Each structure stands twice: as structure tokens, then as C-alpha cells.
Amino acid sequence: MYPLALDIARRLCVVVGGGKVAERKVRGLLAAAGRVRLVSPAVTPGLAALADDRAIEWRCKPYSRPDLDGALLVFAATDRPEVQQAVHRDAQAAGLLVNVADAPEWCDFQVPATVRRGDLSISAATNGKSPAVAAMVRRRLDRLFGEEYGWLTAFAALLREQILAEERDPEQTRVLFQQLLCDDIVDWFRNRQWHAIRQHVEQVLGRPAHFDPESLTKEEP
């Protein structure tokens, strides 16, 4: 498998199936701002609520080939082998990327077990061989990487924008970021030691730092 992070914002993704597996797929796609078309005669209460809120398009019917029209990604998540096979066959014929639940040999891609901290995503995948192992690794990552890593990512993005605007030499920029992201900075964010962060940044850049680290930790309203 070739690992990549795919931008699916506003792109159509089709999920065939209405059970718990389908709901997990749908919620993951919505979290990445994807457009979702759900195809199933019956769905979980959670999926029905999403359809009622118009967060997804629900085609309340059995699957048919036109349901895939316009899709970027296709997910087959039913408990009926003949439907899974039909979705796989039709997606392949249309040149669409397809993921078939519990059938890694039919998958063009796998969805890794992922921990998200703001714009930072940390994923574990096993080429479809053992979702349970991927889930175990995700649980460990969840304990190891707290919300401070999301704050650090936002902080680094802000400084990157400022530093690149100064049109420094690329090698100098690389060295600056190595110095900025020192071993202690995660602990400073975790313990909200804003003075230490500001002092460190000003020392590395050789000028006053134009950022408010505390604002990076505020939750969205």
C-alpha cells in the first residue's frame, strides 16, 4: 500500500450499506469534509439522524450501478456478499477507488486507524491484514500524543508562514525549524508555559515573536 493523505473536501464519496460499519465510514468522511451519498434500504438511527439533518444524501433503496456516478471514493459496507461483489465490480469497471469491508483482496485502499490532534493526523495501517492490531496501535498513540501536539502544529504553521515571508535561504529556514522544534517545546505546550515558548522563539529568531501561543489552545465556539 502507498500511504498518502487525501483531500476529499467537497468531493463525493459513496457508502453502500446502513449498519455500524457504514456509519463509521460515513462519520470519518464527514470529519474530513467529504460529501457523502449513502445507499441502503435501512440504516442505523445515527445515519438516519445525519440524513434528517441533511449532512448526507441518503438513497433509501437497494444498490444499483448509477449510485456510483460522480464518486471519488466508494465503500462497500453491507452484510450481503452479492452486493459487496457488485459494488466492487462496478467500481472497478468505472475506474473508481473502492474499499470493501472485510475483503482486503478487493480493496484499492485501506482506511488507517487514526488519531487526530487538530491538523496533525497520526495513522496506523496493516495492509488490511489485521484491523485489530491497527486499532490497538491507535489506542496507544491516543495515550502518547495529547492535545498539545495539535497546539504545536498550529504554532509551527503560524511561524512557518512568517519565516517563509522573510525569504530566507532554504537551508537557513530548515535549520531554524530544527532549532524552534526543540525537545522541550512539547512539554512547554502541555504545561502551558507560554513565557518559555515565547522566550525560546525570540532567542532562535533573534527578534520579538509575533504570535499568541495561548490563543492556539482555545477551543472553537
Secondary structure, DSSP 4 states (H G I P E B T S, - for coil): --------TT-EEEEE--SHHHHHHHHHHHHTT-EEEEE-SS--HHHHHHHHTTSSEEE-S---GGGGTT-SEEEE--S-HHHHHHHHHHHHHTT-EEEETT-GGG-S----EEEEETTEEEEE--TTS-HHHHHHHHHHHHHHS-THHHHHHHHHHHHHHHHHHTT--HHHHHHHHHHHS-TTHHHHHHTT-HHHHHHHHHHHHTS-----GGGGGPPP-
